[in-house]
Structure formats: structure tokens, C-alpha cells
Amino acid sequence: MNLLVYDMDPATIQCFQALYEKDHEILFCRSVKEILSSCQSRSLDYIFIGNTLKGAGDAVAAIQDLHKKTQEKVPIIGLMSITGENLLDLQQIDGSFPKPLVLEKLLELLKTGKIDPAPVIEDLQLPIFNQNSAMKICDGDRKLFREILIVFLKDSPKYMDSLKKALADGDTQICQRQAHALKGAAANIAALRLKESAFRMERVSKANDLDKARKLWNSLEKNFNDLNQDLAEIFPTLSSGFQ
């Protein structure tokens, strides 16, 4: 089979190199440009993309655009690690394969064609709020983090309200902008699950897929409410901001 791999993880590369020794053609790419060039010049059976690789989301979006133009479809499989930040839009890939890779299971996938579905956000085991990561963002400065948190408490409800209204109005441009703002605000305080939800909302809104955006709202709202509940318990002195 002809396989394209976009992942810089040495263990992943080693595993796919072992596939080469079993008569599979492996093409390693290092940029979105290389990926698109390979998709246009070669016949591929599967595309594998590491979920924590910078540019992974852009790569999937570019491949999907190419598929629409050529009317050809190659399955995109996310190589899923739970130890880093997921950068893939889980609704835009065709399936997933867990890391660390196991050669025998990878061979079984190629033999049977049975692909595990992409995980939902909760399956990524992302924490609602990671206090250690939050402190690292602020270099351990608790006063600075408190200031950032106050800004989040002030701004994030506005983003949510604007998003909800934009979904009702069918305005995907506003949805995209507000989801992007919410994603950044969540990232600033290491609210990883909300950040992932906002990322997905931003992606589908950018693609003008209003139906998918509306379906994502309940999950986004739940992750937002869960985060506020956790923050209220961890920082009770700021409880007035969690209403």
C-alpha cells in the first residue's frame, strides 16, 4: 500500500519504516506543501497525521479542500497521543490510531481496512483545568495568573453569548471569530477541554458548516460550565465571577 505520513515523532517514523520493509510504500512529508504535492502526484491508500504536530489542523483542512476539488477521497487517520495538545479537528478526520504505535496493530489495520472512529473530546482525557500548566504559562507568578483569570471571567461569558446568538442567526463568520477568541482565552488559563471545544467550533464555522456548529454547541456549553464549576471550587475568593 501507498501511505503518506505527516509526523516528526521518531518512534512513529521508526514504526512506519518497519512497514517499508514489509513491502509498503511510505512517503514522509514535512510540510503542508509537500503533502498537497504528494496527494496530487501519487496514488495514496491512507494519510496518517500526528495529532500534536504543529500544522496538523492546517494539513487536514488543505487535504479536505483538495478532495473537494478532485472528487477523490483518501482516508485521513489521526495518530493520537494524549500526552500533548491535540491540534486536529476530530470531525475532519476519518479515523484514529493510538500512540505509541504497535506495528502488529498497524499491519492489521492495513490488512482489514477497519479504522477506529475519531475520538470525542472527552475520550482524549483532557483535563477541564490544568493548574500546573496554568502556572507554567505565568512562570509561577500567581498574581499574574489571578489577573489573567479575572479577564477570562469577564470576557468568556460575552464570547459564549455572542456565539449562541450567532448560531441562532446563522452567522458563521461571527461564530468563527468568537470561537477563536474563546479558544485563546481558554488557552491562557490552561482550560484544555474548553480550548478543544472552541477549536472545533472555530473550524466548522470557518468551513461555513452551520449544522455541525450548532451540533457542537451543547458540548461547548457543558465544557464551559464544567470549567466554571471547577474554577469556583479551586478559587473560592473569585466566586462572584462564576455566576
C-alpha positions, 0 to 999 in steps of 0.5 A, a space after each residue: 500500500 501507498 501511505 503518506 505520513 505527516 509526523 516528526 515523532 521518531 518512534 512513529 517514523 521508526 514504526 512506519 519504516 518497519 512497514 517499508 520493509 514489509 513491502 509498503 510504500 511510505 512517503 514522509 512529508 514535512 510540510 503542508 506543501 509537500 503533502 498537497 504535492 504528494 496527494 496530487 502526484 501519487 496514488 495514496 491508500 491512507 494519510 496518517 497525521 500526528 495529532 500534536 504536530 504543529 500544522 496538523 489542523 492546517 494539513 487536514 483542512 488543505 487535504 479536505 479542500 483538495 478532495 473537494 476539488 478532485 472528487 477523490 477521497 483518501 482516508 485521513 487517520 489521526 495518530 493520537 497521543 494524549 500526552 500533548 495538545 491535540 491540534 486536529 479537528 476530530 470531525 475532519 478526520 476519518 479515523 484514529 490510531 493510538 500512540 505509541 504505535 504497535 506495528 502488529 496493530 498497524 499491519 492489521 489495520 492495513 490488512 482489514 481496512 477497519 479504522 477506529 472512529 475519531 475520538 470525542 473530546 472527552 475520550 482524549 482525557 483532557 483535563 477541564 483545568 490544568 493548574 500546573 500548566 496554568 502556572 507554567 504559562 505565568 512562570 509561577 507568578 500567581 498574581 499574574 495568573 489571578 489577573 489573567 483569570 479575572 479577564 477570562 471571567 469577564 470576557 468568556 461569558 460575552 464570547 459564549 453569548 455572542 456565539 449562541 446568538 450567532 448560531 441562532 442567526 446563522 452567522 458563521 463568520 461571527 461564530 468563527 471569530 468568537 470561537 477563536 477568541 474563546 479558544 485563546 482565552 481558554 488557552 491562557 488559563 490552561 482550560 484544555 477541554 474548553 480550548 478543544 471545544 472552541 477549536 472545533 467550533 472555530 473550524 466548522 464555522 470557518 468551513 461555513 458548516 452551520 449544522 455541525 456548529 450548532 451540533 457542537 454547541 451543547 458540548 461547548 456549553 457543558 465544557 464551559 460550565 464544567 470549567 466554571 464549576 471547577 474554577 469556583 471550587 479551586 478559587 473560592 475568593 473569585 466566586 462572584 465571577 462564576 455566576 
